[in-house]
Amino acid sequence: MNLDPRQTEAFRFVIKTGSFEQAAAQLHLTPPAISQRVRALESALGSALVVRSRPCRATATGQHLLHTSSVRGCSNPT
């Protein structure tokens, strides 16, 4: 399965920063754009990836995805 790198990047930044707003700021996007990308990724995978709380955190499926080579292979969010 090919994952959209923009979607996986948005997902990784949400988990890294703990919020959709901070991820958006770091990626120079709007929070709704980040949300749309994460929801599209969740839809493609058929599973929730983010616990939408403060701070946001990865679900078990999200944790698994974070450890796959396809997500690690995206640009590093430093």
FIDOZA-786447 format. One record per atom (N, C-alpha, C): residue number from 1; residue in three letters; atom name; x, y, z. Coordinates in steps of 0.02 Angstrom, whole numbers. Atoms other than C-alpha are relative to their C-alpha. Layout:
BEGIN
{NUM; "ALA"; "CA"; {X; Y; Z}}
...
This chain:
BEGIN
{1; "MET"; "N"; {42; -59; 0}}
{1; "MET"; "CA"; {0; 0; 0}}
{1; "MET"; "C"; {44; 62; 0}}
{2; "ASN"; "N"; {-36; -64; 2}}
{2; "ASN"; "CA"; {67; 171; -48}}
{2; "ASN"; "C"; {-38; 51; 42}}
{3; "LEU"; "N"; {30; -52; -42}}
{3; "LEU"; "CA"; {35; 305; 82}}
{3; "LEU"; "C"; {21; 68; -27}}
{4; "ASP"; "N"; {-14; -67; 22}}
{4; "ASP"; "CA"; {24; 487; 35}}
{4; "ASP"; "C"; {50; 32; 49}}
{5; "PRO"; "N"; {-50; -28; -45}}
{5; "PRO"; "CA"; {182; 568; 106}}
{5; "PRO"; "C"; {-24; 64; 35}}
{6; "ARG"; "N"; {26; -60; -33}}
{6; "ARG"; "CA"; {88; 730; 143}}
{6; "ARG"; "C"; {-44; -18; 58}}
{7; "GLN"; "N"; {44; 22; -54}}
{7; "GLN"; "CA"; {-37; 635; 248}}
{7; "GLN"; "C"; {41; -29; 58}}
{8; "THR"; "N"; {-41; 29; -53}}
{8; "THR"; "CA"; {95; 536; 342}}
{8; "THR"; "C"; {41; 53; 36}}
{9; "GLU"; "N"; {-37; -55; -31}}
{9; "GLU"; "CA"; {196; 694; 372}}
{9; "GLU"; "C"; {-45; 38; 49}}
{10; "ALA"; "N"; {47; -35; -44}}
{10; "ALA"; "CA"; {43; 782; 444}}
{10; "ALA"; "C"; {-12; -42; 63}}
{11; "PHE"; "N"; {11; 44; -57}}
{11; "PHE"; "CA"; {9; 631; 556}}
{11; "PHE"; "C"; {60; 1; 47}}
{12; "ARG"; "N"; {-60; 0; -42}}
{12; "ARG"; "CA"; {189; 625; 618}}
{12; "ARG"; "C"; {9; 65; 38}}
{13; "PHE"; "N"; {-7; -64; -34}}
{13; "PHE"; "CA"; {190; 811; 658}}
{13; "PHE"; "C"; {-52; 9; 54}}
{14; "VAL"; "N"; {52; -4; -52}}
{14; "VAL"; "CA"; {26; 799; 753}}
{14; "VAL"; "C"; {24; -39; 62}}
{15; "ILE"; "N"; {-23; 40; -57}}
{15; "ILE"; "CA"; {100; 661; 861}}
{15; "ILE"; "C"; {62; 33; 32}}
{16; "LYS"; "N"; {-62; -31; -25}}
{16; "LYS"; "CA"; {269; 749; 877}}
{16; "LYS"; "C"; {-16; 62; 43}}
{17; "THR"; "N"; {15; -63; -34}}
{17; "THR"; "CA"; {193; 916; 930}}
{17; "THR"; "C"; {-55; -7; 51}}
{18; "GLY"; "N"; {55; 9; -46}}
{18; "GLY"; "CA"; {40; 849; 1020}}
{18; "GLY"; "C"; {-62; 40; -17}}
{19; "SER"; "N"; {60; -38; 19}}
{19; "SER"; "CA"; {-81; 962; 927}}
{19; "SER"; "C"; {-2; 13; -75}}
{20; "PHE"; "N"; {11; -15; 71}}
{20; "PHE"; "CA"; {-155; 996; 757}}
{20; "PHE"; "C"; {23; 72; -14}}
{21; "GLU"; "N"; {-19; -70; 11}}
{21; "GLU"; "CA"; {-123; 1183; 780}}
{21; "GLU"; "C"; {75; 8; -5}}
{22; "GLN"; "N"; {-73; -6; 2}}
{22; "GLN"; "CA"; {62; 1164; 817}}
{22; "GLN"; "C"; {28; -35; -62}}
{23; "ALA"; "N"; {-22; 35; 62}}
{23; "ALA"; "CA"; {83; 1038; 675}}
{23; "ALA"; "C"; {-11; 46; -60}}
{24; "ALA"; "N"; {15; -46; 55}}
{24; "ALA"; "CA"; {0; 1163; 558}}
{24; "ALA"; "C"; {51; 56; -3}}
{25; "ALA"; "N"; {-48; -55; -1}}
{25; "ALA"; "CA"; {115; 1302; 613}}
{25; "ALA"; "C"; {68; -22; -26}}
{26; "GLN"; "N"; {-65; 24; 22}}
{26; "GLN"; "CA"; {270; 1197; 586}}
{26; "GLN"; "C"; {2; -18; -75}}
{27; "LEU"; "N"; {3; 19; 70}}
{27; "LEU"; "CA"; {211; 1138; 415}}
{27; "LEU"; "C"; {-24; 57; -45}}
{28; "HIS"; "N"; {24; -59; 36}}
{28; "HIS"; "CA"; {150; 1312; 364}}
{28; "HIS"; "C"; {-65; -14; -37}}
{29; "LEU"; "N"; {66; 16; 25}}
{29; "LEU"; "CA"; {-27; 1249; 339}}
{29; "LEU"; "C"; {-51; 23; 52}}
{30; "THR"; "N"; {52; -16; -48}}
{30; "THR"; "CA"; {-194; 1281; 423}}
{30; "THR"; "C"; {-18; -63; 40}}
{31; "PRO"; "N"; {22; 59; -37}}
{31; "PRO"; "CA"; {-260; 1167; 561}}
{31; "PRO"; "C"; {-52; -42; -37}}
{32; "PRO"; "N"; {46; 42; 38}}
{32; "PRO"; "CA"; {-407; 1114; 450}}
{32; "PRO"; "C"; {34; -42; -54}}
{33; "ALA"; "N"; {-37; 38; 52}}
{33; "ALA"; "CA"; {-283; 1061; 314}}
{33; "ALA"; "C"; {34; -61; 32}}
{34; "ILE"; "N"; {-31; 56; -35}}
{34; "ILE"; "CA"; {-189; 954; 441}}
{34; "ILE"; "C"; {-52; -52; 18}}
{35; "SER"; "N"; {55; 45; -18}}
{35; "SER"; "CA"; {-352; 880; 503}}
{35; "SER"; "C"; {-24; -40; -59}}
{36; "GLN"; "N"; {23; 34; 60}}
{36; "GLN"; "CA"; {-407; 838; 327}}
{36; "GLN"; "C"; {50; -54; -22}}
{37; "ARG"; "N"; {-51; 49; 20}}
{37; "ARG"; "CA"; {-242; 751; 289}}
{37; "ARG"; "C"; {0; -60; 47}}
{38; "VAL"; "N"; {0; 55; -47}}
{38; "VAL"; "CA"; {-247; 648; 448}}
{38; "VAL"; "C"; {-64; -42; -8}}
{39; "ARG"; "N"; {62; 38; 10}}
{39; "ARG"; "CA"; {-430; 601; 421}}
{39; "ARG"; "C"; {2; -41; -64}}
{40; "ALA"; "N"; {-6; 37; 62}}
{40; "ALA"; "CA"; {-392; 550; 242}}
{40; "ALA"; "C"; {44; -62; 9}}
{41; "LEU"; "N"; {-44; 57; -14}}
{41; "LEU"; "CA"; {-251; 439; 304}}
{41; "LEU"; "C"; {-37; -52; 42}}
{42; "GLU"; "N"; {40; 45; -41}}
{42; "GLU"; "CA"; {-364; 364; 437}}
{42; "GLU"; "C"; {-52; -37; -43}}
{43; "SER"; "N"; {49; 31; 44}}
{43; "SER"; "CA"; {-496; 332; 305}}
{43; "SER"; "C"; {32; -52; -46}}
{44; "ALA"; "N"; {-34; 47; 45}}
{44; "ALA"; "CA"; {-372; 250; 187}}
{44; "ALA"; "C"; {20; -64; 37}}
{45; "LEU"; "N"; {-22; 57; -39}}
{45; "LEU"; "CA"; {-312; 136; 327}}
{45; "LEU"; "C"; {-58; -35; 37}}
{46; "GLY"; "N"; {58; 30; -33}}
{46; "GLY"; "CA"; {-485; 106; 400}}
{46; "GLY"; "C"; {5; -3; 75}}
{47; "SER"; "N"; {-10; 2; -72}}
{47; "SER"; "CA"; {-432; 147; 577}}
{47; "SER"; "C"; {20; 69; 25}}
{48; "ALA"; "N"; {-22; -63; -31}}
{48; "ALA"; "CA"; {-412; 295; 694}}
{48; "ALA"; "C"; {74; -5; 17}}
{49; "LEU"; "N"; {-71; -2; -13}}
{49; "LEU"; "CA"; {-231; 346; 713}}
{49; "LEU"; "C"; {18; 48; 57}}
{50; "VAL"; "N"; {-14; -52; -49}}
{50; "VAL"; "CA"; {-244; 493; 833}}
{50; "VAL"; "C"; {-56; 2; 52}}
{51; "VAL"; "N"; {46; -15; -54}}
{51; "VAL"; "CA"; {-326; 512; 1003}}
{51; "VAL"; "C"; {-2; 76; 4}}
{52; "ARG"; "N"; {7; -73; 4}}
{52; "ARG"; "CA"; {-393; 688; 987}}
{52; "ARG"; "C"; {-15; 28; 69}}
{53; "SER"; "N"; {5; -29; -67}}
{53; "SER"; "CA"; {-360; 754; 1161}}
{53; "SER"; "C"; {59; 49; 5}}
{54; "ARG"; "N"; {-57; -44; -10}}
{54; "ARG"; "CA"; {-235; 875; 1234}}
{54; "ARG"; "C"; {47; -32; 49}}
{55; "PRO"; "N"; {-26; -2; 68}}
{55; "PRO"; "CA"; {-103; 826; 1198}}
{55; "PRO"; "C"; {-25; -58; -42}}
{56; "CYS"; "N"; {18; 55; 45}}
{56; "CYS"; "CA"; {-145; 722; 1045}}
{56; "CYS"; "C"; {52; -55; 7}}
{57; "ARG"; "N"; {-47; 56; -3}}
{57; "ARG"; "CA"; {-69; 550; 1048}}
{57; "ARG"; "C"; {-22; -54; -49}}
{58; "ALA"; "N"; {14; 53; 49}}
{58; "ALA"; "CA"; {-60; 400; 933}}
{58; "ALA"; "C"; {-40; -57; 33}}
{59; "THR"; "N"; {33; 61; -21}}
{59; "THR"; "CA"; {-180; 254; 949}}
{59; "THR"; "C"; {49; -57; -9}}
{60; "ALA"; "N"; {-43; 59; 11}}
{60; "ALA"; "CA"; {-109; 78; 948}}
{60; "ALA"; "C"; {16; -7; -74}}
{61; "THR"; "N"; {-12; 3; 73}}
{61; "THR"; "CA"; {-131; 78; 759}}
{61; "THR"; "C"; {47; 55; -22}}
{62; "GLY"; "N"; {-44; -56; 16}}
{62; "GLY"; "CA"; {-49; 248; 749}}
{62; "GLY"; "C"; {72; -14; 21}}
{63; "GLN"; "N"; {-67; 19; -22}}
{63; "GLN"; "CA"; {99; 185; 851}}
{63; "GLN"; "C"; {32; -49; -48}}
{64; "HIS"; "N"; {-26; 49; 49}}
{64; "HIS"; "CA"; {117; 38; 733}}
{64; "HIS"; "C"; {21; 35; -64}}
{65; "LEU"; "N"; {-16; -36; 62}}
{65; "LEU"; "CA"; {112; 155; 583}}
{65; "LEU"; "C"; {64; 41; 8}}
{66; "LEU"; "N"; {-60; -40; -11}}
{66; "LEU"; "CA"; {245; 267; 660}}
{66; "LEU"; "C"; {64; -42; -6}}
{67; "HIS"; "N"; {-59; 43; 1}}
{67; "HIS"; "CA"; {363; 118; 666}}
{67; "HIS"; "C"; {10; -35; -66}}
{68; "THR"; "N"; {-9; 31; 65}}
{68; "THR"; "CA"; {340; 65; 486}}
{68; "THR"; "C"; {49; 40; -42}}
{69; "SER"; "N"; {-51; -34; 41}}
{69; "SER"; "CA"; {472; 105; 358}}
{69; "SER"; "C"; {-31; 54; -45}}
{70; "SER"; "N"; {30; -50; 44}}
{70; "SER"; "CA"; {348; 200; 248}}
{70; "SER"; "C"; {-9; 67; 34}}
{71; "VAL"; "N"; {7; -63; -36}}
{71; "VAL"; "CA"; {320; 331; 383}}
{71; "VAL"; "C"; {68; 26; 20}}
{72; "ARG"; "N"; {-68; -22; -19}}
{72; "ARG"; "CA"; {500; 336; 444}}
{72; "ARG"; "C"; {37; 28; -60}}
{73; "GLY"; "N"; {-35; -22; 60}}
{73; "GLY"; "CA"; {554; 361; 264}}
{73; "GLY"; "C"; {-18; 69; -22}}
{74; "CYS"; "N"; {18; -69; 17}}
{74; "CYS"; "CA"; {466; 529; 254}}
{74; "CYS"; "C"; {51; 47; 29}}
{75; "SER"; "N"; {-47; -49; -26}}
{75; "SER"; "CA"; {562; 687; 287}}
{75; "SER"; "C"; {-3; 3; 76}}
{76; "ASN"; "N"; {-5; 1; -72}}
{76; "ASN"; "CA"; {621; 701; 466}}
{76; "ASN"; "C"; {-26; 65; 29}}
{77; "PRO"; "N"; {30; -61; -28}}
{77; "PRO"; "CA"; {517; 824; 571}}
{77; "PRO"; "C"; {43; 30; 57}}
{78; "THR"; "N"; {-43; -29; -51}}
{78; "THR"; "CA"; {659; 913; 661}}
{78; "THR"; "C"; {-2; 75; -2}}
